[in-house]
């Protein structure tokens, strides 16, 4: 995934500290010019990667 804006890692750490998978809203992406772009949820995506919770969204 390409990132359109720089990720605020302090914000990501706050999300990680308070992470509750039941409250995790979907991440909105788009595919343009041969690449995926995060439209909404870049910080949540970074937090999920940090936590290793990139599994089945239906769990």
C-alpha positions in Angstrom: 0.0 0.0 0.0 1.1 3.5 -0.7 0.6 6.2 1.9 -0.8 9.5 0.7 0.2 11.3 3.9 2.8 10.8 6.6 1.6 8.6 9.5 1.6 10.2 12.9 3.3 7.4 14.9 2.2 9.0 18.3 -1.4 8.6 17.1 -0.7 5.0 16.1 0.8 4.2 19.5 -2.4 5.7 21.2 -4.6 3.5 18.9 -2.4 0.4 19.8 -2.7 1.2 23.5 -6.5 1.4 23.4 -7.1 -1.2 20.7 -10.4 -3.1 20.8 -11.0 -5.2 17.7 -14.8 -4.9 18.2 -14.5 -1.2 17.7 -12.2 -1.3 14.7 -13.9 0.4 11.8 -13.2 -0.8 8.3 -10.3 0.8 6.4 -11.3 2.4 3.1 -9.0 1.9 0.2 -9.0 2.6 -3.5 -7.0 1.1 -6.4 -5.7 3.7 -8.8 -2.8 3.9 -11.2 -1.8 0.4 -10.4 -1.5 0.9 -6.6 -3.7 0.7 -3.5 -4.3 3.9 -1.6 -5.7 4.3 1.9 -8.6 6.8 1.7 -9.6 6.5 5.4 -7.9 4.5 8.1 -4.1 4.9 7.6 -3.5 5.2 11.4 -5.7 2.2 12.1 -3.9 0.2 9.4 -0.5 1.0 10.9 -1.8 0.1 14.4 -3.2 -3.2 13.1 0.1 -4.0 11.4 1.9 -3.2 14.7 -0.4 -5.5 16.6 -0.3 -8.2 14.0 -4.1 -8.2 13.7 -4.5 -8.3 9.9 -6.6 -11.5 9.9 -10.1 -12.2 8.8 -12.3 -9.1 9.4 -15.3 -11.3 10.2 -13.6 -12.8 13.4 
